[in-house]
Amino acid sequence: MAESKDTITVCVNIEMTTESLKMIVENAKEKAGRDEKGIYRIDTAQKVEEMVSRFLLEKDFEGYVRNRQ
């Protein structure tokens, strides 16, 4: 993200398709790889947070809520 924004973390429940969650988990596991015991050590909930946050910033959620009527 080219421009830095003043942000806060808000804990919420969101609704998404199961397919979206499956893809996030698969991609996170692929990127992290397995440890020496063959176990994936990745916080998939954190990956969901990162992806949703990035999407909201890139797709101008601020502009969306500003113009919502």
Secondary structure, 3 states (H helix, E strand, C coil): CCCCCCCCCCCCCCCCCHHHHHHHHHHHHHHHCECCCCCECCCHHHHHHHHHHHHHHHCCHHHHHHCCC
